[in-house]
Amino acid sequence: MANIQKCETCKKYTFEKECSKCKKETRSAHYTFPKIRNAPPRSAPFKR
C-alpha cells in the first residue's frame, strides 16, 4: 500500500514524490508520534 503525500505549498494530496500542480517535493501526510525519550523529565512542574 502506498503512502499518501501532501504538498506543503498548494496543500494537494498525491501518491507521487513530486506535486503535479506546482512541481515541488511532497512530504508524508501521516501524523508522526513524538518519541517518548524526547518527553520532558518527570521532575518538571506539571501545569494544568
Protein Blocks (a to p, Z undefined) as FASTA:
>chain_A
ZZddddfklopacfbfbdfklopacddfbdcdddfklpccfklccdZZ
